[in-house]
């Protein structure tokens, strides 16, 4: 009986050893598979980062590469911190060039301003200057001026469209003033005058210019104020227009 108990104990111990061994082997296999997967993913993301895509893509790809490659040194992937930094810089420069191309194709002042701001931002992130991309400040100023003038012409057409609502027409005329001022140009560049725009913004002025009863007819008088009472008598406020 005692011998049977001893044999049972030996069997149980053997089974425990086998179970622990199997567990350790299984964990090792899983860890090996995970390591192989991480290595493969790290190589894939590094390859994508090397494909010279946009800054947003490169940043995203480098972040994933670093995450999957965390358990190894960069030499494992035949790269270095210098190359990774250069990949990010190239991505920023590519993005700056893309936004500059957009600015060259855009004829809207607001969009051009936004696109030029992105150009400057990515150039700064790359740690370089506009000159390295063969972009001068004169070209930037010309693009902004062209955008302002192009948009001013658009709003001038809106302001002259009598089928639109009065508030739209007034807003359009005010936009023309603002854009011409931003472009540091004169209104004649877009084919209008201050007099025309003021008539659009203040149409009531021309409608109020008329002879005033109770006064001798005289050119240039108009009623701008409501009647008011002075010393018990009514008097119309009259202004020279």
Buried (B, 14 or more C-beta within 10 A) or exposed (E): EEEEEEEEEEEEEEEEEEEEEEEEEEEEEEEEEEEEEBBEBBBBBBEBBBEEBBBEBBBBBBEBBBEBBEEEEBEEBEBEEEBBEEBBBBBBBBBBBBBBEBBEEBBBBEBBBBBBEBBBBBBEBBEBEBEEBEBEEEBBEEBBBBBBBBBBBBBBEBBBEEEBEEEEBBBBBBBBBBBBEBBEBEBEEBEBEEEBBEEBBEEEEEEBEEEBEEEEEEEEBBBBEEEEEEEEEEEBEBEEE
